[in-house]
């Protein structure tokens, strides 16, 4: 797999080089130069998730990584299921929250940690990541205790759920949590700014575990094949992706290009409507994010839209013809959570957004699947008033309540971050 920068196609890298670097030297994002289309997808779909993942990754990375290495990567990273659960007559949820931190980002973060270990060669690394909620937990879990790795998590103070914060801000050791006085877009800006300092990057062995990193997205592409494997093969499959930074949607488009039988994708957002507004009007206007119940999607300048824009060659009409989209208010999100709970399915706010927008876009003869990206208990404070009851905590979350927060405050200032990293 050869990758190139979205901004300067002549800047190319191997897969491992791109993973280690995180960002391209020009500040662009690495994307595959070509995506192979598999002729034997029906055979692939008959395999179990780990076996299928090994086969797909081997086909993509076989010139760079030996098959036994790929097998070890996949079998050690993907140790939990992604079940498809019926929600109503036409819609199911692909539950991606059965990993160690109860969020879909476990797939990408665990795979990324193992790939970085391959190319470390004894070099000390600093993994710098911004989180709007679940990325920080997944990255902290994947890298916690690994020798030679320092993890720095930037998050917007007061804008992640208390349990999300505890998942990465109670680790200590090689995990440093910095509570930024700002919003997620400020955290993301600080991460990108750090990578513009070549001396800092070299001195700290700086890399990123955000969805800026292509390894995260390659791992996430694999569960779209799993959705198709469990779905009804006789009906066209419409997949709704709760979208904030838009890495998950890009991963789905990669899987579709490889031959995953997905008829179309729905880009589902909350009140942060930068992408739906662009698809409606053709005008792309990033703007400050607003806080919502579905906090992991509170992004006003989504990084991975650059990858999707590059994939379509900047052709707005092609994007609008290929994708479906919509948004959901907090009031609608609460109503969906309550309605689904009464029907026997408890959704988290992000899944509720994806469900609502999927409903609005599902056509006759199609089956709908939305991505359930996080365990609803992580948002119990926000959901309990609407539900009129408490949500039981899994033990992995209740144990966190006994631990002290180990975060440090940080101004939303590039110089302040560089001083702390130094």
PARO-210920 format. One record per residue (C-alpha): residue number from 0; residue in one letter; x, y, z. Coordinates in nm, 3 decimals. Example, Ala and Ser with C-alpha at 12.3 -4.5 7.8 and 13.67 -1.06 7.14 Angstrom:
BEGIN
{0, 'A', {1.230, -0.450, 0.780}}
{1, 'S', {1.367, -0.106, 0.714}}
//
This chain:
BEGIN
{0, 'X', {0.000, 0.000, 0.000}}
{1, 'X', {0.141, 0.334, -0.111}}
{2, 'X', {-0.003, 0.647, 0.041}}
{3, 'X', {0.014, 1.010, -0.066}}
{4, 'X', {-0.067, 1.345, 0.092}}
{5, 'X', {-0.408, 1.493, 0.016}}
{6, 'X', {-0.234, 1.824, -0.055}}
{7, 'X', {0.080, 1.720, -0.245}}
{8, 'X', {0.033, 1.383, -0.420}}
{9, 'X', {0.407, 1.360, -0.489}}
{10, 'X', {0.466, 1.330, -0.111}}
{11, 'X', {0.437, 0.953, -0.072}}
{12, 'X', {0.499, 0.699, 0.203}}
{13, 'X', {0.469, 0.332, 0.280}}
{14, 'X', {0.201, 0.226, 0.526}}
{15, 'X', {0.435, 0.200, 0.827}}
{16, 'X', {0.602, 0.531, 0.737}}
{17, 'X', {0.262, 0.702, 0.717}}
{18, 'X', {0.155, 0.554, 1.050}}
{19, 'X', {0.473, 0.668, 1.222}}
{20, 'X', {0.449, 1.018, 1.079}}
{21, 'X', {0.077, 1.069, 1.140}}
{22, 'X', {0.054, 1.381, 0.921}}
{23, 'X', {0.225, 1.430, 0.586}}
{24, 'X', {0.513, 1.684, 0.583}}
{25, 'X', {0.291, 1.945, 0.412}}
{26, 'X', {0.022, 1.914, 0.679}}
{27, 'X', {-0.197, 1.698, 0.455}}
{28, 'X', {-0.348, 1.362, 0.543}}
{29, 'X', {-0.222, 1.035, 0.400}}
{30, 'X', {-0.463, 0.849, 0.171}}
{31, 'X', {-0.413, 0.529, -0.031}}
{32, 'X', {-0.304, 0.603, -0.388}}
{33, 'X', {-0.517, 0.311, -0.506}}
{34, 'X', {-0.778, 0.097, -0.330}}
{35, 'X', {-0.806, -0.256, -0.473}}
{36, 'X', {-1.150, -0.399, -0.543}}
{37, 'X', {-1.187, -0.760, -0.432}}
{38, 'X', {-1.357, -1.000, -0.671}}
{39, 'X', {-1.434, -1.262, -0.404}}
{40, 'X', {-1.631, -1.055, -0.151}}
{41, 'X', {-1.900, -1.326, -0.105}}
{42, 'X', {-1.626, -1.566, 0.003}}
{43, 'X', {-1.477, -1.306, 0.237}}
{44, 'X', {-1.814, -1.246, 0.400}}
{45, 'X', {-1.838, -1.614, 0.492}}
{46, 'X', {-1.527, -1.585, 0.710}}
{47, 'X', {-1.539, -1.484, 1.076}}
{48, 'X', {-1.434, -1.129, 1.164}}
{49, 'X', {-1.069, -1.199, 1.267}}
{50, 'X', {-1.004, -1.432, 0.971}}
{51, 'X', {-1.160, -1.188, 0.724}}
{52, 'X', {-0.960, -0.903, 0.874}}
{53, 'X', {-0.634, -1.095, 0.833}}
{54, 'X', {-0.716, -1.170, 0.469}}
{55, 'X', {-0.807, -0.810, 0.384}}
{56, 'X', {-0.508, -0.662, 0.567}}
{57, 'X', {-0.273, -0.913, 0.406}}
{58, 'X', {-0.397, -0.814, 0.060}}
{59, 'X', {-0.343, -0.446, 0.140}}
{60, 'X', {-0.014, -0.471, 0.331}}
{61, 'X', {0.142, -0.797, 0.211}}
{62, 'X', {0.426, -0.626, 0.025}}
{63, 'X', {0.530, -0.457, 0.348}}
{64, 'X', {0.427, -0.689, 0.633}}
{65, 'X', {0.458, -1.068, 0.630}}
{66, 'X', {0.137, -1.263, 0.675}}
{67, 'X', {0.233, -1.396, 1.023}}
{68, 'X', {0.285, -1.033, 1.131}}
{69, 'X', {-0.056, -0.936, 0.996}}
{70, 'X', {-0.212, -1.234, 1.172}}
{71, 'X', {-0.059, -1.127, 1.504}}
{72, 'X', {-0.175, -0.767, 1.452}}
{73, 'X', {-0.533, -0.867, 1.379}}
{74, 'X', {-0.575, -1.144, 1.632}}
{75, 'X', {-0.430, -0.937, 1.917}}
{76, 'X', {-0.617, -0.616, 1.829}}
{77, 'X', {-0.964, -0.749, 1.742}}
{78, 'X', {-1.052, -0.962, 2.042}}
{79, 'X', {-1.416, -0.853, 2.081}}
{80, 'X', {-1.730, -0.889, 1.867}}
{81, 'X', {-1.931, -0.639, 1.663}}
{82, 'X', {-2.284, -0.785, 1.674}}
{83, 'X', {-2.569, -0.668, 1.453}}
{84, 'X', {-2.873, -0.619, 1.678}}
{85, 'X', {-3.228, -0.582, 1.547}}
{86, 'X', {-3.388, -0.255, 1.662}}
{87, 'X', {-3.710, -0.252, 1.459}}
{88, 'X', {-3.855, -0.411, 1.147}}
{89, 'X', {-3.622, -0.232, 0.906}}
{90, 'X', {-3.329, -0.106, 1.114}}
{91, 'X', {-3.049, -0.276, 1.308}}
{92, 'X', {-2.757, -0.146, 1.515}}
{93, 'X', {-2.399, -0.253, 1.452}}
{94, 'X', {-2.273, -0.248, 1.810}}
{95, 'X', {-1.910, -0.139, 1.813}}
{96, 'X', {-1.877, -0.080, 2.188}}
{97, 'X', {-1.781, -0.425, 2.314}}
{98, 'X', {-1.408, -0.350, 2.342}}
{99, 'X', {-1.214, -0.259, 2.656}}
{100, 'X', {-1.318, 0.111, 2.662}}
{101, 'X', {-1.674, 0.050, 2.538}}
{102, 'X', {-1.640, 0.254, 2.217}}
{103, 'X', {-1.579, 0.189, 1.847}}
{104, 'X', {-1.240, 0.357, 1.869}}
{105, 'X', {-1.096, 0.047, 2.037}}
{106, 'X', {-1.073, -0.113, 1.692}}
{107, 'X', {-0.849, 0.157, 1.549}}
{108, 'X', {-0.650, 0.246, 1.860}}
{109, 'X', {-0.548, -0.112, 1.941}}
{110, 'X', {-0.447, -0.179, 1.581}}
{111, 'X', {-0.251, 0.148, 1.567}}
{112, 'X', {-0.062, 0.073, 1.889}}
{113, 'X', {0.054, -0.259, 1.751}}
{114, 'X', {0.161, -0.115, 1.416}}
{115, 'X', {0.361, 0.159, 1.587}}
{116, 'X', {0.536, -0.103, 1.800}}
{117, 'X', {0.652, -0.276, 1.480}}
{118, 'X', {0.847, 0.023, 1.359}}
{119, 'X', {0.966, 0.162, 1.692}}
{120, 'X', {1.315, 0.015, 1.674}}
{121, 'X', {1.388, 0.128, 2.030}}
{122, 'X', {1.301, 0.491, 1.950}}
{123, 'X', {1.107, 0.674, 2.219}}
{124, 'X', {0.771, 0.802, 2.091}}
{125, 'X', {0.521, 1.062, 2.204}}
{126, 'X', {0.165, 0.995, 2.094}}
{127, 'X', {-0.025, 1.324, 2.085}}
{128, 'X', {-0.400, 1.305, 2.041}}
{129, 'X', {-0.707, 1.526, 2.070}}
{130, 'X', {-1.035, 1.383, 2.191}}
{131, 'X', {-1.396, 1.488, 2.202}}
{132, 'X', {-1.469, 1.188, 2.422}}
{133, 'X', {-1.393, 0.831, 2.321}}
{134, 'X', {-1.062, 0.862, 2.132}}
{135, 'X', {-0.878, 0.956, 2.450}}
{136, 'X', {-1.004, 0.650, 2.635}}
{137, 'X', {-0.923, 0.411, 2.352}}
{138, 'X', {-0.575, 0.553, 2.298}}
{139, 'X', {-0.496, 0.560, 2.671}}
{140, 'X', {-0.606, 0.198, 2.704}}
{141, 'X', {-0.414, 0.082, 2.397}}
{142, 'X', {-0.084, 0.246, 2.496}}
{143, 'X', {-0.099, 0.253, 2.878}}
{144, 'X', {0.211, 0.093, 3.026}}
{145, 'X', {0.388, 0.037, 2.695}}
{146, 'X', {0.762, 0.103, 2.742}}
{147, 'X', {0.914, 0.384, 2.540}}
{148, 'X', {0.578, 0.555, 2.471}}
{149, 'X', {0.442, 0.874, 2.628}}
{150, 'X', {0.074, 0.949, 2.555}}
{151, 'X', {-0.059, 1.306, 2.573}}
{152, 'X', {-0.439, 1.347, 2.550}}
{153, 'X', {-0.586, 1.693, 2.487}}
{154, 'X', {-0.956, 1.734, 2.563}}
{155, 'X', {-1.196, 2.028, 2.598}}
{156, 'X', {-1.245, 2.093, 2.970}}
{157, 'X', {-1.606, 2.036, 3.074}}
{158, 'X', {-1.713, 1.915, 2.729}}
{159, 'X', {-1.675, 1.539, 2.763}}
{160, 'X', {-1.892, 1.319, 2.982}}
{161, 'X', {-1.757, 1.259, 3.336}}
{162, 'X', {-1.709, 0.888, 3.268}}
{163, 'X', {-1.534, 0.951, 2.937}}
{164, 'X', {-1.295, 1.185, 3.121}}
{165, 'X', {-1.226, 0.926, 3.389}}
{166, 'X', {-1.135, 0.667, 3.128}}
{167, 'X', {-0.824, 0.860, 3.022}}
{168, 'X', {-0.762, 1.107, 3.306}}
{169, 'X', {-0.719, 0.845, 3.581}}
{170, 'X', {-0.450, 0.636, 3.409}}
{171, 'X', {-0.136, 0.819, 3.517}}
{172, 'X', {0.195, 0.656, 3.433}}
{173, 'X', {0.278, 0.721, 3.069}}
{174, 'X', {-0.061, 0.887, 3.000}}
{175, 'X', {-0.085, 1.264, 3.050}}
{176, 'X', {-0.432, 1.422, 3.028}}
{177, 'X', {-0.446, 1.795, 2.950}}
{178, 'X', {-0.779, 1.973, 3.000}}
{179, 'X', {-0.781, 2.249, 2.739}}
{180, 'X', {-0.964, 2.575, 2.806}}
{181, 'X', {-1.162, 2.562, 2.481}}
{182, 'X', {-1.353, 2.332, 2.248}}
{183, 'X', {-1.249, 2.021, 2.059}}
{184, 'X', {-1.152, 2.224, 1.753}}
{185, 'X', {-0.897, 2.407, 1.971}}
{186, 'X', {-0.752, 2.070, 2.078}}
{187, 'X', {-0.733, 1.956, 1.719}}
{188, 'X', {-0.568, 2.285, 1.616}}
{189, 'X', {-0.305, 2.244, 1.888}}
{190, 'X', {-0.223, 1.890, 1.773}}
{191, 'X', {-0.181, 1.998, 1.411}}
{192, 'X', {0.028, 2.296, 1.518}}
{193, 'X', {0.266, 2.074, 1.713}}
{194, 'X', {0.336, 1.873, 1.400}}
{195, 'X', {0.438, 2.189, 1.216}}
{196, 'X', {0.739, 2.219, 1.448}}
{197, 'X', {0.991, 1.985, 1.282}}
{198, 'X', {1.239, 2.013, 1.569}}
{199, 'X', {0.974, 1.919, 1.826}}
{200, 'X', {0.853, 1.627, 1.613}}
{201, 'X', {1.206, 1.491, 1.580}}
{202, 'X', {1.302, 1.545, 1.945}}
{203, 'X', {0.993, 1.379, 2.091}}
{204, 'X', {0.933, 1.118, 1.820}}
{205, 'X', {0.592, 1.277, 1.782}}
{206, 'X', {0.305, 1.089, 1.620}}
{207, 'X', {-0.072, 1.103, 1.648}}
{208, 'X', {-0.344, 0.854, 1.735}}
{209, 'X', {-0.631, 1.068, 1.609}}
{210, 'X', {-0.823, 0.959, 1.301}}
{211, 'X', {-0.567, 1.175, 1.125}}
{212, 'X', {-0.362, 0.851, 1.142}}
{213, 'X', {-0.440, 0.616, 0.853}}
{214, 'X', {-0.396, 0.302, 1.068}}
{215, 'X', {-0.707, 0.393, 1.267}}
{216, 'X', {-0.917, 0.417, 0.953}}
{217, 'X', {-0.784, 0.099, 0.795}}
{218, 'X', {-0.891, -0.095, 1.104}}
{219, 'X', {-1.232, 0.073, 1.104}}
{220, 'X', {-1.292, -0.019, 0.740}}
{221, 'X', {-1.295, -0.384, 0.846}}
{222, 'X', {-1.617, -0.368, 1.048}}
{223, 'X', {-1.816, -0.247, 0.747}}
{224, 'X', {-1.753, -0.588, 0.595}}
{225, 'X', {-1.876, -0.738, 0.922}}
{226, 'X', {-2.198, -0.537, 0.896}}
{227, 'X', {-2.255, -0.673, 0.545}}
{228, 'X', {-2.172, -1.028, 0.658}}
{229, 'X', {-2.445, -1.021, 0.924}}
{230, 'X', {-2.705, -0.827, 0.722}}
{231, 'X', {-2.978, -0.966, 0.497}}
{232, 'X', {-2.800, -1.020, 0.166}}
{233, 'X', {-3.123, -0.990, -0.031}}
{234, 'X', {-3.181, -0.622, 0.052}}
{235, 'X', {-2.978, -0.313, -0.032}}
{236, 'X', {-2.777, -0.205, 0.272}}
{237, 'X', {-2.791, 0.159, 0.388}}
{238, 'X', {-2.539, 0.242, 0.661}}
{239, 'X', {-2.578, 0.547, 0.884}}
{240, 'X', {-2.257, 0.682, 1.038}}
{241, 'X', {-2.271, 0.927, 1.332}}
{242, 'X', {-2.016, 1.181, 1.214}}
{243, 'X', {-1.798, 1.438, 1.386}}
{244, 'X', {-1.445, 1.432, 1.246}}
{245, 'X', {-1.564, 1.212, 0.955}}
{246, 'X', {-1.293, 0.947, 0.982}}
{247, 'X', {-1.552, 0.672, 1.028}}
{248, 'X', {-1.732, 0.774, 0.710}}
{249, 'X', {-1.406, 0.780, 0.515}}
{250, 'X', {-1.328, 0.430, 0.644}}
{251, 'X', {-1.668, 0.318, 0.516}}
{252, 'X', {-1.600, 0.466, 0.173}}
{253, 'X', {-1.271, 0.274, 0.163}}
{254, 'X', {-1.454, -0.049, 0.247}}
{255, 'X', {-1.714, 0.024, -0.022}}
{256, 'X', {-1.435, 0.081, -0.276}}
{257, 'X', {-1.289, -0.260, -0.180}}
{258, 'X', {-1.623, -0.419, -0.262}}
{259, 'X', {-1.814, -0.422, 0.067}}
{260, 'X', {-2.179, -0.448, -0.048}}
{261, 'X', {-2.303, -0.116, 0.091}}
{262, 'X', {-2.556, 0.059, -0.132}}
{263, 'X', {-2.502, 0.401, 0.028}}
{264, 'X', {-2.382, 0.582, 0.339}}
{265, 'X', {-2.571, 0.835, 0.548}}
{266, 'X', {-2.365, 1.114, 0.706}}
{267, 'X', {-2.550, 1.184, 1.031}}
{268, 'X', {-2.455, 1.488, 1.238}}
{269, 'X', {-2.590, 1.675, 1.537}}
{270, 'X', {-2.632, 2.055, 1.544}}
{271, 'X', {-2.275, 2.088, 1.408}}
{272, 'X', {-2.395, 2.095, 1.048}}
{273, 'X', {-2.085, 2.200, 0.854}}
{274, 'X', {-2.096, 1.898, 0.621}}
{275, 'X', {-2.475, 1.873, 0.573}}
{276, 'X', {-2.479, 2.244, 0.492}}
{277, 'X', {-2.200, 2.193, 0.239}}
{278, 'X', {-2.385, 1.905, 0.074}}
{279, 'X', {-2.701, 2.118, 0.067}}
{280, 'X', {-2.541, 2.433, -0.074}}
{281, 'X', {-2.194, 2.360, -0.213}}
{282, 'X', {-2.039, 2.610, 0.032}}
{283, 'X', {-1.795, 2.467, 0.287}}
{284, 'X', {-1.787, 2.692, 0.592}}
{285, 'X', {-1.611, 2.552, 0.903}}
{286, 'X', {-1.721, 2.734, 1.218}}
{287, 'X', {-1.695, 2.707, 1.595}}
{288, 'X', {-1.856, 2.391, 1.729}}
{289, 'X', {-2.156, 2.396, 1.962}}
{290, 'X', {-2.200, 2.166, 2.262}}
{291, 'X', {-2.461, 1.888, 2.231}}
{292, 'X', {-2.567, 1.564, 2.400}}
{293, 'X', {-2.368, 1.372, 2.138}}
{294, 'X', {-2.043, 1.538, 2.241}}
{295, 'X', {-1.803, 1.318, 2.041}}
{296, 'X', {-1.956, 1.471, 1.726}}
{297, 'X', {-1.914, 1.833, 1.836}}
{298, 'X', {-1.671, 1.928, 1.562}}
{299, 'X', {-1.686, 2.249, 1.360}}
{300, 'X', {-1.384, 2.185, 1.134}}
{301, 'X', {-1.374, 1.810, 1.064}}
{302, 'X', {-1.021, 1.697, 0.972}}
{303, 'X', {-1.117, 1.394, 0.768}}
{304, 'X', {-1.346, 1.586, 0.535}}
{305, 'X', {-1.019, 1.667, 0.356}}
{306, 'X', {-0.981, 1.296, 0.281}}
{307, 'X', {-1.339, 1.263, 0.156}}
{308, 'X', {-1.302, 1.580, -0.050}}
{309, 'X', {-0.986, 1.435, -0.208}}
{310, 'X', {-1.154, 1.100, -0.271}}
{311, 'X', {-1.421, 1.271, -0.482}}
{312, 'X', {-1.171, 1.504, -0.646}}
{313, 'X', {-1.349, 1.801, -0.493}}
{314, 'X', {-1.661, 1.728, -0.701}}
{315, 'X', {-1.953, 1.847, -0.488}}
{316, 'X', {-2.212, 1.701, -0.724}}
{317, 'X', {-2.048, 1.357, -0.706}}
{318, 'X', {-2.047, 1.369, -0.325}}
{319, 'X', {-2.411, 1.480, -0.313}}
{320, 'X', {-2.509, 1.203, -0.555}}
{321, 'X', {-2.324, 0.933, -0.359}}
{322, 'X', {-2.403, 1.024, 0.001}}
{323, 'X', {-2.720, 1.086, 0.197}}
{324, 'X', {-2.718, 1.314, 0.499}}
{325, 'X', {-2.902, 1.495, 0.772}}
{326, 'X', {-2.878, 1.629, 1.125}}
{327, 'X', {-3.053, 1.587, 1.457}}
{328, 'X', {-3.123, 1.832, 1.739}}
{329, 'X', {-3.075, 1.752, 2.106}}
{330, 'X', {-3.453, 1.746, 2.154}}
{331, 'X', {-3.486, 1.490, 1.874}}
{332, 'X', {-3.195, 1.292, 2.018}}
{333, 'X', {-3.364, 1.269, 2.359}}
{334, 'X', {-3.693, 1.168, 2.200}}
{335, 'X', {-3.527, 0.890, 1.998}}
{336, 'X', {-3.342, 0.757, 2.305}}
{337, 'X', {-3.672, 0.743, 2.498}}
{338, 'X', {-3.868, 0.589, 2.208}}
{339, 'X', {-3.604, 0.322, 2.146}}
{340, 'X', {-3.580, 0.245, 2.518}}
{341, 'X', {-3.956, 0.188, 2.534}}
{342, 'X', {-3.923, -0.044, 2.236}}
{343, 'X', {-3.652, -0.243, 2.414}}
{344, 'X', {-3.326, -0.094, 2.283}}
{345, 'X', {-3.110, 0.150, 2.478}}
{346, 'X', {-2.905, 0.375, 2.249}}
{347, 'X', {-2.634, 0.625, 2.333}}
{348, 'X', {-2.682, 0.983, 2.201}}
{349, 'X', {-2.456, 0.930, 1.898}}
{350, 'X', {-2.638, 0.614, 1.794}}
{351, 'X', {-2.969, 0.795, 1.843}}
{352, 'X', {-2.858, 1.067, 1.599}}
{353, 'X', {-2.757, 0.804, 1.345}}
{354, 'X', {-3.089, 0.622, 1.389}}
{355, 'X', {-3.297, 0.939, 1.343}}
{356, 'X', {-3.114, 1.049, 1.026}}
{357, 'X', {-3.127, 0.692, 0.893}}
{358, 'X', {-3.504, 0.690, 0.939}}
{359, 'X', {-3.531, 1.003, 0.727}}
{360, 'X', {-3.320, 0.856, 0.446}}
{361, 'X', {-3.432, 0.492, 0.432}}
{362, 'X', {-3.609, 0.403, 0.108}}
{363, 'X', {-3.848, 0.125, 0.010}}
{364, 'X', {-3.678, -0.214, -0.018}}
{365, 'X', {-3.368, -0.112, 0.178}}
{366, 'X', {-3.243, -0.238, 0.514}}
{367, 'X', {-3.089, 0.018, 0.745}}
{368, 'X', {-2.796, -0.022, 0.984}}
{369, 'X', {-2.667, 0.250, 1.213}}
{370, 'X', {-2.337, 0.240, 1.395}}
{371, 'X', {-2.379, 0.220, 1.773}}
{372, 'X', {-2.044, 0.371, 1.859}}
{373, 'X', {-2.042, 0.387, 2.241}}
{374, 'X', {-2.199, 0.215, 2.540}}
{375, 'X', {-2.497, 0.423, 2.662}}
{376, 'X', {-2.378, 0.402, 3.024}}
{377, 'X', {-2.097, 0.644, 2.936}}
{378, 'X', {-2.366, 0.912, 2.901}}
{379, 'X', {-2.584, 0.820, 3.197}}
{380, 'X', {-2.583, 1.174, 3.344}}
{381, 'X', {-2.719, 1.317, 3.019}}
{382, 'X', {-2.972, 1.039, 2.951}}
{383, 'X', {-3.112, 0.965, 3.297}}
{384, 'X', {-3.342, 1.272, 3.316}}
{385, 'X', {-3.508, 1.189, 2.984}}
{386, 'X', {-3.535, 0.818, 3.063}}
{387, 'X', {-3.658, 0.874, 3.417}}
{388, 'X', {-3.424, 0.607, 3.549}}
{389, 'X', {-3.057, 0.538, 3.610}}
{390, 'X', {-2.851, 0.338, 3.362}}
{391, 'X', {-2.653, 0.056, 3.531}}
{392, 'X', {-2.277, 0.090, 3.500}}
{393, 'X', {-2.058, -0.194, 3.371}}
{394, 'X', {-1.789, -0.281, 3.626}}
{395, 'X', {-1.515, -0.135, 3.405}}
{396, 'X', {-1.683, 0.205, 3.442}}
{397, 'X', {-1.797, 0.182, 3.806}}
{398, 'X', {-1.439, 0.101, 3.911}}
{399, 'X', {-1.328, 0.437, 3.768}}
{400, 'X', {-1.544, 0.629, 4.015}}
{401, 'X', {-1.302, 0.538, 4.294}}
{402, 'X', {-0.996, 0.680, 4.116}}
{403, 'X', {-0.867, 1.039, 4.140}}
{404, 'X', {-0.854, 1.261, 3.830}}
{405, 'X', {-0.494, 1.321, 3.723}}
{406, 'X', {-0.552, 1.587, 3.458}}
{407, 'X', {-0.372, 1.920, 3.421}}
{408, 'X', {-0.524, 2.245, 3.287}}
{409, 'X', {-0.384, 2.390, 2.964}}
{410, 'X', {-0.455, 2.717, 2.786}}
{411, 'X', {-0.569, 2.682, 2.425}}
{412, 'X', {-0.234, 2.822, 2.318}}
{413, 'X', {0.029, 2.664, 2.094}}
{414, 'X', {0.322, 2.796, 2.298}}
{415, 'X', {0.171, 2.657, 2.619}}
{416, 'X', {0.139, 2.310, 2.466}}
{417, 'X', {0.495, 2.314, 2.332}}
{418, 'X', {0.630, 2.415, 2.673}}
{419, 'X', {0.442, 2.129, 2.840}}
{420, 'X', {0.554, 1.876, 2.580}}
{421, 'X', {0.914, 1.988, 2.622}}
//
